[in-house]
Amino acid sequence: MNNAVVRGLAGLRRAVAGPDYPRVRAPGRPAGKLARFGPPLAVLALLGLLLITYQYLWSVRGINLMAWALAALTVAPAALMLDRPLLAWRLCIVGGVVGTGWATAGEALPWNPVQVFVTLAVLVVVALRADRVVVFWVGLITVFVAFYFVPDPASFYGLMLLVAALLAIGSSFRRVRQVEGELAEQAGVTEREQARRGLLEERARIARELHDV
C-alpha cells in the first residue's frame, strides 16, 4: 500500500480515537503571581462561560432540563484543550452534533456563540500541536459536520474559510517552531563539535611540545 495512504489512515485513526498530544510546557517556572492566580482565574473564566451558555440556551432557545448538560458539553473542551487537544476536539464534534437539535430558524449557525468560539480555539490548539495529517482530518471532519448542519450556504462557506485559515496558521506556527528547534539543536551539536575539536588540537599541541622536549 502507498505510504501516503498509510500515513493518511494512521492520521485519521489518531484524530478519531488515537492517543492525544502532550502539553508543551515552557522551560522554567512561571512568575509567582501568575502561578498563584492563574488557575483560579481560569476556573472563574470557565464558570463564566458556563453561565453565559446556560443563559443563552434557556432564554433564546427555551431549553430547560438539558440546558446545564449542553452548557457543560460546550465549555468542557475549553478546560481540556491545553492538556488533551484531540479529546477537546472530539467533544466539540459531539457537542456540534447534539447541540443542533434546539436551533431556532433565525440563527445563521445552529450552535450557540460560546460553542463556536470554543471550537475555533480548540482547532487552533490542535493545529499548533498535532501532525499535519491529523490536522487535515480534524479540519475535514469539522467542515463535514458544518456542511451537514449549516443550512445557509453563505454561513457555511464563511465558516469553512475561517476553519481552514485557523488550521493553516496554526500549522505554520508549529512548523516554524519545529525548524527553530532543529536549528537550535544543530547549533548545539556544532558548538560541542567545535569544543571537541579544540580539545583535540590542544592535546596535539601539548603532545608535540612534549615530543620536542
C-alpha positions in Angstrom: 0.0 0.0 0.0 1.2 3.5 -0.8 3.0 5.2 2.1 0.8 8.3 1.7 -2.3 6.2 2.1 -0.8 4.5 5.2 0.0 7.9 6.7 -3.4 9.2 5.9 -5.2 6.3 7.5 -2.9 6.5 10.6 -3.7 10.2 10.9 -7.4 9.5 10.6 -7.2 6.8 13.3 -5.3 9.1 15.6 -7.6 12.0 15.1 -10.7 9.9 15.8 -9.6 7.6 18.6 -5.8 7.7 18.9 -3.5 8.9 21.7 -3.5 12.6 22.5 -0.7 15.1 22.2 1.1 16.0 25.5 1.1 19.6 26.7 4.0 21.7 25.6 5.5 23.2 28.8 7.7 26.3 28.6 11.1 25.9 30.3 11.5 27.5 33.7 8.9 28.2 36.3 6.2 30.8 35.8 6.2 34.0 37.7 4.9 33.9 41.3 1.7 35.9 40.7 0.8 34.0 37.5 1.4 30.6 39.2 -0.8 31.7 42.2 -3.7 33.4 40.4 -3.7 31.7 37.0 -5.7 28.5 38.0 -8.4 30.4 40.0 -8.8 32.9 37.1 -9.1 30.1 34.6 -11.8 28.4 36.8 -13.7 31.7 37.0 -13.5 32.1 33.3 -14.9 28.6 32.7 -17.7 29.2 35.2 -18.5 32.5 33.4 -18.7 30.7 30.0 -20.9 28.0 31.6 -23.3 30.6 33.0 -23.4 32.5 29.7 -24.0 29.4 27.7 -26.8 28.3 30.1 -28.4 31.7 30.0 -28.4 31.7 26.2 -29.8 28.2 25.9 -32.5 28.9 28.4 -33.6 32.4 27.2 -33.0 32.2 23.5 -33.6 28.5 22.7 -36.1 27.7 25.5 -34.2 24.7 26.8 -34.9 23.8 30.4 -33.8 20.4 31.6 -31.0 19.9 29.1 -29.5 23.4 29.3 -26.9 22.6 32.0 -25.8 19.4 30.3 -25.4 21.2 26.9 -23.6 24.1 28.6 -21.2 21.7 30.3 -20.6 19.9 27.0 -19.9 23.3 25.4 -17.4 24.5 28.0 -15.6 21.2 28.7 -13.4 21.4 25.6 -12.1 24.8 26.8 -11.0 23.1 30.0 -9.3 20.3 28.2 -7.7 21.8 25.1 -4.3 22.6 26.6 -3.7 19.2 28.1 -5.8 17.0 25.8 -6.4 18.9 22.5 -7.7 15.9 20.5 -10.1 14.9 23.2 -11.3 18.5 23.4 -11.9 18.5 19.6 -13.8 15.2 19.8 -16.1 16.7 22.5 -16.6 19.7 20.2 -17.8 17.4 17.5 -20.1 15.6 19.8 -21.4 18.9 21.0 -21.7 20.1 17.5 -24.0 17.2 16.6 -26.0 17.2 19.8 -26.3 20.9 20.2 -28.1 21.5 16.9 -31.4 19.9 18.0 -32.7 23.1 19.5 -31.5 25.6 17.0 -34.0 28.3 16.0 -34.9 29.3 12.5 -33.4 32.8 12.7 -29.9 31.8 13.6 -27.2 31.7 10.9 -25.4 28.9 12.7 -27.1 26.1 14.7 -24.7 26.3 17.6 -24.6 28.8 20.5 -22.0 31.5 20.2 -19.8 30.2 23.1 -19.7 26.8 21.4 -18.5 28.3 18.1 -15.8 30.3 19.9 -14.6 27.4 22.0 -14.5 25.1 18.9 -12.4 27.6 17.0 -10.0 28.0 19.9 -9.7 24.2 20.1 -8.9 24.0 16.4 -6.1 26.5 16.8 -4.6 24.5 19.7 -4.9 21.2 17.7 -3.1 22.9 14.7 -0.3 24.0 17.0 0.3 20.6 18.5 -0.8 17.9 16.0 0.9 16.4 13.0 -0.1 17.8 9.6 -2.0 14.8 8.5 -4.0 14.7 11.8 -4.8 18.4 11.3 -6.0 17.7 7.8 -8.5 15.1 9.1 -9.6 17.3 12.0 -10.4 20.1 9.6 -12.1 17.8 7.1 -14.4 16.2 9.8 -15.2 19.6 11.2 -16.1 21.0 7.8 -18.2 18.0 7.1 -20.2 18.5 10.3 -20.7 22.1 9.4 -21.8 21.2 5.9 -24.4 18.8 7.3 -25.9 21.1 9.9 -25.5 24.7 8.5 -28.4 25.4 6.1 -27.2 28.7 4.8 -24.5 28.3 2.1 -23.0 31.7 2.8 -22.6 30.9 6.5 -21.1 27.5 5.7 -18.6 28.9 3.2 -17.6 31.6 5.7 -17.2 29.1 8.5 -15.2 26.8 6.2 -12.8 29.5 5.2 -12.3 30.5 8.8 -11.6 26.9 9.9 -9.1 26.5 7.0 -7.4 29.7 7.8 -7.0 29.0 11.5 -5.7 25.5 10.9 -3.3 26.7 8.3 -1.9 29.5 10.5 -1.6 27.1 13.5 0.2 24.5 11.4 2.6 27.2 10.0 3.5 28.3 13.5 4.1 24.7 14.5 6.4 24.2 11.5 8.3 27.4 12.4 8.8 26.2 16.0 10.0 22.8 14.7 12.5 24.5 12.4 13.7 26.7 15.2 14.1 23.7 17.5 16.1 21.8 14.8 18.3 24.9 14.2 19.0 25.3 17.9 19.8 21.6 18.2 22.1 21.7 15.3 23.8 24.8 16.7 24.3 22.9 20.0 25.8 20.0 18.1 28.1 22.4 16.2 29.3 24.0 19.4 30.0 20.7 21.0 31.9 19.6 17.9 34.0 22.8 17.9 34.8 22.3 21.6 35.8 18.7 21.0 38.0 19.8 18.0 39.6 22.5 20.1 40.3 20.0 22.9 41.9 17.6 20.4 44.0 20.3 18.9 45.2 21.4 22.3 46.1 17.8 23.2 48.0 17.5 19.9 49.9 20.7 20.6 50.9 19.5 24.1 52.0 16.2 22.6 54.2 18.0 20.1 55.8 20.1 22.8 56.5 17.1 24.9 58.0 15.3 21.9 60.2 18.3 21.2 61.4 18.4 24.9 
